[in-house]
Amino acid sequence: MESLYSSCVIVADRNVAASESIRGLLESEFQSVYLVADTGSLTTGAERLAPDLVVLDLSFGAENLSSLVDQIHQRSPHSHVLVLTLNDEAIVARSTLEAGADAVVLKRCAGTDLYEALAALGRGERYSSPQFEHVLG
């Protein structure tokens, strides 16, 4: 697969095994993949690295996802935010996108859906895993 992005991605997940798994999927698409496990490292990394993509576990924004996405965009305005979730309810996907995320992907489908999301974001489109029926309208 031809790389859609040339710079870097930040993967924000408190689960080390999940972070490493996502890193493995993204290493062929990005020059650098950085892992962070706390909000402070995420916002600092967004400011310093200006990543093309931030892959964010939904638990990071559990208290206020909209605020966290805003902080990322303030520090790195061109960064796309893709949220990973274990929850397959459409309301979760809808609220995630309404909070400002560019994409929402089910973690259990990341092996396939992550590449579809990257392609959509590369075309300037938003993305949600197909299991979230009719979320994008």
C-alpha positions in Angstrom: 0.0 0.0 0.0 1.4 3.4 -0.9 1.9 5.7 2.1 -0.9 8.3 2.5 1.1 10.3 4.9 4.8 11.2 5.1 5.4 12.6 8.6 4.4 11.1 11.9 1.5 9.8 14.0 0.9 9.8 17.7 -0.9 6.8 19.2 -2.5 7.6 22.6 -3.6 4.6 24.5 -3.0 3.6 28.1 -3.0 -0.1 27.1 0.6 -0.9 26.0 -0.3 -4.0 24.1 -3.0 -2.1 22.2 -0.6 0.7 21.4 2.0 -1.7 20.1 -0.5 -3.4 17.9 -1.7 -0.1 16.4 2.0 0.9 16.0 2.6 -2.3 14.0 -0.3 -1.4 11.7 0.9 2.2 11.1 4.6 1.8 10.7 4.3 1.2 7.0 2.3 4.4 6.5 4.3 6.9 8.5 7.9 7.8 8.9 7.6 7.9 12.7 5.0 6.4 15.1 5.1 7.8 18.7 3.3 6.2 21.6 2.0 8.2 24.6 0.1 7.0 27.6 -1.2 10.2 29.2 -2.9 13.4 28.2 0.0 15.6 29.0 2.3 13.7 26.7 -0.3 13.7 24.0 -0.9 17.5 24.0 2.9 18.2 24.3 3.6 15.8 21.5 0.9 17.3 19.3 2.5 20.7 19.8 6.1 19.6 19.2 5.6 17.0 16.5 2.7 18.5 14.5 1.6 15.0 13.5 -0.4 14.2 10.5 -2.6 11.9 12.6 -3.4 11.4 16.3 -4.9 8.0 17.0 -6.7 8.4 20.3 -8.3 5.7 22.5 -11.7 6.9 23.5 -10.9 6.5 27.2 -8.5 9.4 26.9 -11.4 11.7 26.2 -13.9 10.0 28.4 -14.4 13.0 30.6 -14.5 15.6 27.8 -13.6 14.4 24.3 -14.5 17.7 22.6 -12.1 19.6 24.8 -9.3 17.1 24.2 -9.8 17.2 20.4 -9.9 21.0 20.6 -6.6 21.0 22.5 -5.0 18.8 19.9 -6.2 21.0 17.0 -5.0 24.2 18.8 -1.5 22.7 19.2 -1.5 21.1 15.7 -4.2 22.6 13.4 -3.6 20.3 10.5 -3.6 17.0 12.5 -6.4 14.5 11.9 -7.9 12.9 15.0 -8.9 9.2 14.7 -10.6 7.7 17.8 -10.5 4.0 18.6 -13.3 2.6 20.7 -14.4 -0.8 22.0 -18.0 0.4 22.1 -20.0 -0.5 19.0 -23.1 1.6 19.7 -23.9 4.1 17.0 -24.5 6.9 19.6 -20.8 6.6 20.7 -19.6 7.0 17.1 -22.0 9.9 16.5 -20.9 11.7 19.6 -17.3 11.1 18.8 -17.6 12.7 15.4 -19.7 15.6 16.9 -16.8 16.1 19.4 -14.6 17.0 16.4 -12.9 13.7 15.6 -12.3 13.0 11.9 -12.7 9.3 12.2 -14.0 6.6 14.6 -12.9 3.0 14.3 -13.8 0.0 16.3 -10.7 -1.5 18.0 -11.7 -5.0 17.1 -11.8 -4.0 13.4 -8.6 -1.9 13.4 -6.7 -4.4 11.3 -8.9 -3.6 8.3 -10.8 -0.4 9.2 -7.7 1.6 10.0 -6.5 1.5 6.4 -9.9 2.5 5.2 -10.0 5.4 7.6 -6.5 6.6 6.4 -7.7 6.5 2.8 -10.8 8.4 3.6 -8.9 11.0 5.6 -6.4 11.3 2.7 -9.3 12.2 0.5 -10.6 14.8 2.9 -13.5 12.7 4.1 -14.6 11.6 7.6 -14.8 7.9 8.4 -16.6 5.6 10.8 -16.3 1.8 10.9 -19.0 0.1 8.8 -20.5 -1.4 12.0 -21.8 2.1 12.9 -24.7 2.1 10.5 -25.7 5.4 9.1 -23.6 7.5 11.4 -22.2 9.7 8.7 -25.6 10.1 7.1 
